[in-house]
Amino acid sequence: TAETAYVDRIAAAVDKALAHVALLPLGPDATTRVHAAMVDFVAAQLVEGYASARKCSQEGRAQMSIDVQTLQAHLAQRLDVPVSLERAQVYIKAFYKQPEELLPWAEEHPEFSARQLVALVHVIPAAQLKKKVRVGGRVG
């Protein structure tokens, strides 16, 4: 499965930012901090984007995961810091939760904003209800 267009745009933006950072008279410590901040920013923006989803199919969740892995590999090749987009992967995994599992999950993950948590609440029940709808429109 090919990554989605936003992955290419993020990768290009990272490459452009790195070219600009390379022109600055930064020492190794400052460069490391900038690179780490770039990773954090990308992870945060991925979560924000995923929180904007109105619907999320099985295929969509799988594609999100592939996209995060692709971006992580891209960043790892270009940055001089350990790269982890785990925050985005954790959020994607929450899309698989049952509605009753959301509150305990949210309590375990204070790194996500109220808006991001509400987005999960709106997306997950719709996916779960679809599975329960039987032929004839009755809910089982």
N, C-alpha and C positions, 0 to 999 in steps of 0.2 A: 504494500500500500504506500503510495507516495504521500509525503507530508503535504499539509495544506499551505496555501499561499502566505498566511501570516507567519509561518516558520521562516520562509525565505526573507520576508520583510524584517523580522527581528534579527536574523543572522546578518543581514546587510547593515542594519542600524548598529549592531555591535561592532562589525568590522569598521564602519565609518568612525564610530566613537574611539575605537582603538587607534586608528590612524591619527586622530586629533590628539589623543593622550600621548602618543609617541612623540609629538612635536613639543610637548611641555618639558621644562627642565625639572623633572621629578626624580627623586632618588628611588632606590629599590623599595623602601618601606612605603612610601607614598604611592608608588605604582601598584604595589600589592593591595593596598587599601582601596584604590580606585577599582582594580579588577574585582575584588571581593564585593564592592558596592554594586558593580555591574551585574554580578550573578544574583545578588539579592533583589535588585531592581527587576531583572527579567523574571525571576520566580514570582515576585509580587504582581507583576503585570499579567502573567499567565493566569494566576488565580483570579485577578479582577476580570479578565476576559471570560474565563470559564463561569464565573459568577453571573455574567450577563446572559448566559444561555437561557432561553425560554423553554426549550425541550432538550432532552438528551437521550438518544437511543443507545442500545448496546454498541452499535458500530461507532457512534459518536464518541463514546467513552473510550473505546479501544483506540480510535484515531487520536484523541487527546493524549493518551499515554505514549503512543508512537511519536507524536510531535514533541513531547517533552524529552523523550530519549534522544531524538534527532538534535534538538537544541542543546541538550547537555553535551553531546559528543562534539558539536560545533564549538561550544564555549571551551570545552576541555582542550581542544586543539589550539586555541588562540590565547588563552589566558594563563598566567603564571601562578594560579591559585587552584586549590582543590575546587572542583565544580560540583555542586549538588543542587538540583532543582527538586529536592525531596518535598518541599512545601507544596509545589504544584501537584506532585504525584499523590501526596496524602489527600489533597482536596479532591482529585479525580476519584480516588478510591471511595470517598464519601458518597459519590453518586450511586454506588452499589448498595448502600445501607438501606435497611428496611426503615420505614418511618419511625417505628418505636426505638430504633437504635440511634437516632439523630441526637437526642438530648445528651445521653452519656458520651457520645462521640464529641459533641461540641464542648462539653466540660473538659474533656481530655485535650482539646486543641484550642487554647485561648489565643493562638496566633492569628486566628481568622476573625475578621470583623463581623459585627452584627449583620451588615448587609450581605456579606458572603454566606453567612449561616442561613439567613432568611431565603436567599436564592436556592439553597439546597432544599429547604422545606417546600418551596414552590415547585421544584423540578421532580423530586423523588416521589412524592405521592402520586403524581400523574403517571409516572412509569409503573408504579406498583398497581394502581387501579386498572391500567390497561390489561395487565395480566389476569385480573379477576373478572373482567367483563366476558360474559358468555354469549353465545349465539342468541340472538333475539334481544340483545341489549340489557339483559338482566345482569346484576352484579351477583357473583357467587360467593 
